[in-house]
Amino acid sequence: MKNGVNLRKFIVISAILVAAITCTAQSKRVETSLAGVNLGAPMTEVRRILGVPTRVVDTPIKDVAWRAGEREYYFVRDKVVIKVLEGYYQKPGMQSEHSSGVLGISVQGNGPVDKSIRTGRGLSLGDSVQTVRRLYGRAPQVKQHIQIHWTNGNILDIDLDSNGMVSEIDLNLNQE
């Protein structure tokens, strides 16, 4: 019985790896924007596009010799929460804080959604799995989650609700 379980695990893991390789091959055009915001954009551009954030959360890094961390900006539009993440640091002697620009963007919400809140290729909250596949190719799906990686490090995470509709979209630069 144990060999049968191990064989099933091997088959499942192999299928996921093959799907991931296929996904990368089919999604050659890299996704770079969500909710009108481009990865790497400065916060001045984000504010021009999304307005004034409703909340800002700082998460300092404690184990560095200077002021550094991540900052999350939250914007609310039509029952949708848009979160924009940037990194920052200020080494001793620097006149002002240095920002990384946008490292990640996520959108989450339900109900009727403003269709301007979409990825650069057109994926919106409430879209179906079929729309994800049409826009990005066949992506590996594990339960209610789809993740697409590009060779430049960008990662698109898509969460689905129980009906198979997009309930959250996250676009990030791979920081590893």
N, C-alpha and C positions, 0 to 999 in steps of 0.2 A: 504493500500500500504506500509506503514512504517513497518508493521510486516513482510511483504514479503521480504523487503530489509534486515531487521535484520536477518531473517531466512537464507537468502542466504549468508550473511557475516558469520554467525555461521557455516554453512556447509563448506564454503571455509576455514575458520580458523581451523575447526576440521580436514579437509582433510590434511592440511599442517602439523598439529601436528601428525597425524597418520603416514603420510609419513616420517616425521623426526624420529619418534620412529622406524619405519621399517628400515630406512636408517642406523641408529646406529646399529640395530640388525644384518643387513646384512653385514656391513663393520667392522667386528670385528678386522681384521688386520689393525693396525694403520699405516697411512701414516706418514713417518718421513723424507723424503728427496725430493728435487726438484733440478734439474740441477746438480746432483751429490753432492749437499751440504746437510748435515744433520742438522736438528734443534738442537741447543745447541752446535754446533761445534765452535771452536775458529776461529778468523779471519785469523790466520796463515794458517789453513787448507783451508779456503775459497780461500785465495790468491794462495795457491798451486794448487787448482783445477781450478779456474777461471782466475788467472793472476792478473794483476794490474788493479784496478778499473779506469774507465774513469772519474768518478766524485764521490765525497764524500760530503754529506750534513749533517751537524750537526744541531740538534734541541734541544737546551738546555732547561732544566726545570727551570723555574724562581723562583718557590716558595719552594725551599729547601735551607738549610743552607750551602750546599757544591756544588761543580761542578758535575752536573749530566745531563743526557739527552738521546736522541736516535740518532743514526748515521746510515745513509743509504749509502750503497755502490752500485754504478751502474757499471755494466759490459755490454759490447755489443758484441754479437756473432751472426754472420749470420743473421742480421736484427732483432735480438731478444734482448730486453733489460731485463737483469736480475738484480733485486734489492734484496739486502741482508740487513736486519735490525738487529742492535744490540743495547743493552742498555749499558750505561757506568756511572760510578760515581767515584769521588775521594774525600773522606772525608778529613777534615783537619788532617794533620799529616801522611797521607798515602804517601809513596814514589812514587807510580805510580798509574795510572788510573786502575780501575777494570772494566772488560768487562763481560757482561752477556753471551756472546756467541750468536749464531744466534737465534733470536726470530722469524724471518719471512723471507720467500723467495718468490719472485714473478717473473714470466716471462710473457712477453707480446711482441707480434710481429705478422707479417704476411709474406706471401710469403713462399717459400720453407724453411723448418725448419730442422735444425740439430737434428736428432732423439735422440742424446745424451742429449738433453735438455728436460728431461721428469721427471715425478715423479718416486719414487722408484718402484711403481707398473706398470709403463709404459705409463702413460697418457702424450701426447704431444700436443703442439699447433697444430691446424688443425684437431685434432681427432673429431669424431662424438659423439653425445649424446649416441648412442648405445655403443660406446667404453667406455664411462664414466660408463654406467650401467653394462657392462660386468666386468669392473675392480673393481667397488665399490658397486655394487648392485643398487637397485632402490632408488635413492636419490630425495628428494623434489626439484622440479624445479618451480621457480617463474619467469615468463617471460623468460629472457635470462640469468638466474642465477641459479646455483646449489650450495648448501652449505652442507658440510658433517662434522659432529661433532663426535669426539670420546670421550670416557669416561676419557681419560687421559688429555683432554683439547685441543688436536690438532684440527685445523679447516682447511678444504680444501675448498676454494672458487673457482668456475669455472665460467667464463663468456663466453657466446656463441655469435657468430656473427648472423646476420640475416638469415644465411643458417643453423644454428644449429651446427656450428663447433666451437671448443674451440679456443677462441681468447686471453684469459688470465687465468693464474693459480696462485693462492696465497695459500701458506701453512704457517700457523702461530701457535705459541703456544698461548693458551688463557691466557692472562696476567691479567685477572680480579680476 
